[in-house]
Amino acid sequence: KKRKCAVTFAYVGAGYAGMQRNPGVRTIEGELEGAIARAGGISDANAGDFAKVQWTRAARTDKGVSAVGQVVALKMVLEPSGMVERINAALPERFEVFGIDRVTGGFNAKTMCDRRRYEYVIPTRAFDPNLGAEGAAEAFAFTEETRSRVDGVLKNYCGTHNFHNYTVKVKPTDAQAKRYIISFECSAPFEVEGEQFVRCQVVGQSFMLHQIRKLIGTMLAVVRGELTEDDQKFALLTHEFVPTPMAPELGLFLCECIYKAYNDKFGGVHENFELAKYSERSESFKQTHVYPHIAKQEREESTMQNWI
C-alpha cells in the first residue's frame, strides 16, 4: 500500500544541474527518484511519473548548490522495512536520506513549507580590504567589530521588501518580488581544514532565483567599501533597475525546511514533522561533506577571491 511520506535528505550539489528534474540532465531529483524506485518505494508502473506519485519538492536549489535538510513528499510503498537503508545503498556518495516520515494525504512539501533556512559560508579573507595584495591575508583578522558590521548590513534585508533588484528577470510590479526575511545573521569565525570561514544564516518564507547570492554579494561589496549602505537600501526601495553583485554558488546551501503551520494543525494526528530529530545526521553531513567540499574548492580555485 502506498502512503504519503516526506523524505528528508542531504546532498553536495557539485556535478548536478540543480534540484529540479530535467530529462537528459543529471539532477538531484532524478537521482533520488531513481534510488527510491530501485529500493522498491515506487513501482515500475509509476517510475518516472512525478504526477502519479504526487511528488512535491520543498525548495528548488540551483546548479551546484548543496542541502542538508531538503524535503520531498510523495506517495510511496514503505514495505518491507529497511527502506531508508535500501535507498541510501542505491544513492551515490555525498547524497544521503536521513529519514522517511508519514504525513497527511494532502501534504505538499512546497506550499506547506512556511519558512526556509539557508546558510552561506564565506572565507574570512573575503573581508580583507587588501585582498590580493602581497601578504594581505596574513595580517588580516576577522574581529567582533567586523562581525557586527556584517550583521548591521544583513539586518537591512530583514522584514518585507521588494527584492526585484536582488533576483533576475522579476519586475518591481510583480507580486512575487515582495518577500519577507525573518532573520539574517553572521556567525563567529570557525576553521575548516586550515581555512577560516564565517557562516551567514538567513531565514525567510521563500526565496527567488539567485536572491541569496545577490544579498550576500551586495553585503560583501558594502562591507568592503565598494558600495554604501545607502546603495544597498536604495536597491530595496526603488522601482528603478539597479544591478547588484551576485556571490558565487559555492558557499550556499539549504539548511532546513520548516513546517510550523502544518505541525500546529496536525501535530496531534501525526508526529511533528521537523528536522530536529535528524539534526545530528544533518550536522554530521555538513561537517563531513559540505564544509570540506567548500574548503577544498576555495583552496584549489580561490573561488571567492577571484570573484571579488
N, C-alpha and C positions, 0 to 999 in steps of 0.2 A: 504493500500500500504506500502511495506517495503522501508525504506530509510537507506542509510549508515550513521551510527551515531558513535560518540565517547562518551564513558561513562567515566566520571571522578569520582573516588571513593576512599574511605579510609577504613582501617581495622586494628585491632590489630591482629597480626599473631599467637598469642598463641593458641594452640589447633588445628592448621591446619598443614597439611603436605606440606605446601608451596602453591605458586600461581597456578602452572600448574595442569590442570585437570588430574586425575589419578583414573580410576574406582575402586570403593571399598574403597577409602581413602577420608577423609574429606579435601577438598582443597578450596581455595578462589574462583577459577573459577567455581567449581562445585556449590558452594553456590550461587554465583552471577547469573549464568545461570539459576538455578532453580527459583530464585526470579524473574528474568525478564520474564521467561515463565509463572509463576503464575500471574504476573501482566498483562499478555496479550501481551508482547513485542515480544515473539517468539511463533509461532503457535504450536499446539500439534504435527503436522506433522514434524516440524523441531526441536522440543525439543531434546536436547542431541546430535544433529548432528552439530558439530562446522564448518564442511566444507560447509554445506548448507547455513549457515548464514554468511559465510566469517569471522569468528571470528579470530581476532588477538590480541595479548597482547603486551603492551609496554615493560614490564620488568618482568623477572621471579624473584620472591622473594623466598628465601629458607624457609625451615621449621622454623616457629617461628618468621620470620621477618615481621614487620609491614609496612604500607604505608599510606601516607596522600595525595598522588597525583598520584595514579596508573591510567592507562588508558587501556581500551579495546575498539576495534572497531567491529561493527557487523551490518548486515542489520536487522533492526527491525521495528515493527509496532509502530507508535507513538500515534495512536488514541485509545480511546478517550484521551483528555488532562488529566494531573494529573499523567502521567506515573512515574515520579521520586518518587512521594509520594507513589504510589502503590508498586513500587519496594522496597522502604525503609520499608514499612509496612510488606513485606514478608521476609526481611533480619533479621538475629539475631542481638543482641545488639553488640556494638563496631564494627559495619560494616555499612557504610553509602555511598549512592550515592549522589554526590554534584550536578551533572547536566548531561544533555544529549545534545550534540551539533551535528548539521548536518555537515557532511564533504563530500568531493568529493567521487564519486563512487569507485575510485581506492585507497582510503586511506588505509594505512596499519599501525596499531598502533606501530608495532615494527620497520619496516625498515625505516619509515619516521621520527622516533624519532631521532634527531641528537645529543641530549645530555640528560643525566640523572643526577639528583642531589640527593645524599643520605646524611643522617645525622647519625652520630654515637655518642651516648650520653655516657659520661664516668663520674663516680663518681670521684670527685677531689682527694679523698683519694687514688685512684689508683696510684697517682704520689708521694705519701709519701714514701720516701726511707725506713722508719721504719715500714711500714705497717705490721700489725700482731703482732708487739711488744706491750707490755703493755702500754696503754695510748698514743699510737702513734698518732692516728688521731687528738687528741685534740690539739696538739701543731702545727700541720702542716697547713700551709696556701698556697693556690694556688695563687702565686703572678703574676704580669705582666711579671716578668722575666721568670717564669716557662712557661707562655703562649707563649712568644716569642721564647723560646727554642723549644716548641712543634711545633710552626709554622715553624721554621727552618728545623726541621726533616721532617715535612709533605711536605715542598717545594721540597725536594729531589725527591719526586714521580712525580712532575709536568713535563709536556712535554711528548714526545713519548719515551717509554721504552719497553724492552722485560720483561714482568711480569711473565714469566714461573715459577719463584720461589715463586710467590705470588698468586698462584692458585693451583689446584690439577689436576693431570693427563694431563698436557699440556707440550709438548716437546718444548725446546728452538727453534727448527727449524720450529714449527708450525706457520703459518701466524697469527693465532688468538692470539698468545702470545703478539704480538705488540699492545699496547693500548696507547691512548692519554688522559692524565689527564689535564684538563684545570685549575682547582684551587683546593686547599686543605687547609682549614683554621680552626683554633681553636678559639672559642668564649671566652668572659669573663665568669667567673663563674655565675651560676644562681641557685636558690633554687626550689626544688620540694618537698613538704611535709617534710620539715626539712632536706633534704639531698642535699648537694651541688654537682652540675654537671657542666661539660663543654660540648659544642657540637662541633664536628668536622664535617664540611660540605665539601663534595667532589663533584666536577662537572667533568664528563668525558663523552666521546661519548658512551661507553658501558663498562660493567664490566664482568669479568669471575666469575665462581663459587668460593665462599669464598674469592674473591680477596680483598674486602674492609676490611673484618675481619682480613686478614693477614697483610694488610697495617697498620691497627690500632694496631694489636698485636705487630708488629715489632717496630712501633713508641714507644709504651709503653716500650718495652724492651730497646730501645736506651735511652729514657729519664730517665729510672730507672737505667741505667748504666750496664745492663746485656749484652748489645751489644754496639758496637760503630757505629757511622755514616758510617765509612768505611765498616763495615759489611753490613749495610743496602744498601749502594751503590753497593758493590760487588755483592750482590744477584740480582741487576738490570742489571749489566754489563756482568756477566759470563754466559757461556753456561753450566757450571757445575751445578749439583743439590745442592741447599743449603736449608736445612729445615728452614722454617720461622714460628714463633708462630702465632696461629690463635685466635683472641679475641672471646669472647662468642657472640652468635647470638642476645642476649637480647637487646643491645644498638642500633642496626642497624635498620633504616627504610628508605624507599624510599620517598623522598620529592616531587619530581617534574619530569615530563617527558616533554622535551622541543622540540617543532616542528618549529624551526626557518626557515629552508628552505621551508617547506610547507606553512608557513604563508607569507613568502616573495613572493611565487609564486601564492598562491590562495587567499591571504588576500582580494583582491578586489571582488572576486566571493562570497566567504562565509566569515562570520566574522572570525577574527583571533581566532585560537584555542589555548588557553593558560590557565594556572592555575590561572592567575592574577584575573579573575572575580570570582573565588571561593576561593581566598586567605583567606578571613575571615572565611569561613567554614573550610578550611584546618587547619588554625592556631588554631581555636577553637577545632577541633578534636584532634590535637596534645596536646593541654593544658588539655583537658578534659579526654582523653583516653590513648594516647601513653605515655606521660611523667609519669602520675600516675602509669601506669602498670609497667614501668621500675623501678620507685622508690620503688614500693611495692615489686617487686621481689628482688631488691637489699637489701631492709630492711629485708626481710624474709629469703633470701637464700645466701646473700653476694656473689652473682654470680661472680663479678669482683675480689673481694678479694681472693676467693677460686681459681680462675683461675691463678692469679698472684702467 
